[in-house]
Amino acid sequence: MPDNGSENSVKKNGRSREELVRELEKRALEIRKNLLTLCSQQVIHIGGDLSVADVMTVLWQYQIRYDTKNPKDESRDRFILSKGHAAAVTSFNQAAIGCYDNADIFREYAQDNGRFAMHSCNLINPHVEVSTGSLGHGLPVAAGIAQALKLKKNETSRVYVVTGDGEHGEGSLWEAIMNAAHYKLGNLVCIVDCNGLGFDGTLKDITGLGDIADKYRIFGWNVTEVDGHEIDELIDAFDHLPPTSFDKPTALICHTVKGHGVDFMENQVKWHAGRLSEENRDEAIRQLEDAFNRKWGGQ
Ligand SMILES: Cc1ncc(C[n+]2csc(CCOP(=O)(O)OP(=O)(O)O)c2C)c(N)n1
C-alpha cells in the first residue's frame, strides 16, 4: 500500500513545505465549495462540516494509509467518524482520493438506497468502517478496534477517530478514554473538533466541559493541541505522531470555529444544520475564494 493512501493523496515528494501547505489548502477550499453546493440542495450539518474541513483534508488527503481499491486491506488505517453527523465532509474527502466521484455524492445524497446521507452506513458503503450518528459510540468502538489490532500484532495500522467537543457530554466517551489509556493503545488517535458549540448553544452553557486537553492528560493520554485551521500545524501534528507501540493513546485537540470561512455562518448555532439559498451559497463561495486568493495571490 502506498505510504499515505491512494495515488490521489498529496505526497511530500519533491514539494517544498510551502507548496505542500498550499496544495492542501487548495484541496480544503474545494471540499468547502462542495459542501456549500450540497447544502444548497439538501440539509446537511454544515457548521460542524466546515469546522472540521481542514482537519479532515489533511487526515484523508495527506495522512491516512488507505487503499481506495481495497478498503478491507488488513494493513489499512481505520477511520471512525464518532461525530457521525459530519458525514458529508468525510464523503467529499474520500471522493478526493478516489473512493467515489463527487457526482455520486450529489446524485445519491439522501436518496433511497443512496450511499450518502446525513449519517453514513457501512452496510451500503464499503468505505465506511463503522455506522455512526448516535453520538458517544464511535470512540468506544475505535478503542475496541485498536485493542483488537494490538492483540493481532498489527503494528502498522492506526485507528483515527473524529469526535466533537459537544459529543464529550456523552459518558460513554469517558469510559473509552479511561480504558484506552489503561490498555496503552498507542495506535489510537482521537481527534477532537473543539469548536465550542453544540447543537443548541455554547458548551460553556451546556456541559461545562472546561479544558478538554487537561482532561485527556489527566486520563493518561498523550496530548497535542493545534489550531485546527492551520494546515501547517496539522501536518506537523500528524508527522510527529508517536509510533503505534507507544504506551499512550494520542488526543489531537483541534481548536476550530463552527462554520469556519463563511462570515454569516461562523459561530452561529443556527447553522449547526441547514439548507442554503443559492444566493447565500454563491456569497459563501466568493468569500472562501477571496480569502484563498488573498493569501496565495492566485498562484
Ligand atoms: C446520542 C445522541 N444525542 C443527541 C444527538 C443529536 N445531536 C446531533 S449533533 C449534536 C451536537 C454535537 O455537538 P458536537 O459534538 O460539538 O458537534 P459539532 O458542533 O462539531 O457539530 C447533537 C446533540 C445525537 N446525534 N446523538
The ligand as a Gaussian input file, in Angstrom:
#p B3LYP/6-31G(d) Opt

LIG

1 1
 C      -26.845000      10.264000      21.394000
 C      -27.181000      11.489000      20.595000
 N      -27.816000      12.520000      21.220000
 C      -28.121000      13.631000      20.516000
 C      -27.827000      13.729000      19.182000
 C      -28.224000      14.969000      18.396000
 N      -27.064000      15.781000      18.044000
 C      -26.549000      15.756000      16.800000
 S      -25.212000      16.747000      16.641000
 C      -25.315000      17.262000      18.240000
 C      -24.328000      18.248000      18.790000
 C      -22.956000      17.691000      18.819000
 O      -22.019000      18.674000      19.150000
 P      -20.519000      18.466000      18.701000
 O      -20.099000      17.095000      19.050000
 O      -19.713000      19.579000      19.286000
 O      -20.604000      18.562000      17.133000
 P      -20.309000      19.834000      16.195000
 O      -20.627000      21.075000      16.977000
 O      -18.864000      19.780000      15.881000
 O      -21.162000      19.656000      15.004000
 C      -26.396000      16.645000      18.888000
 C      -26.747000      16.869000      20.301000
 C      -27.192000      12.609000      18.585000
 N      -26.854000      12.613000      17.273000
 N      -26.869000      11.526000      19.304000

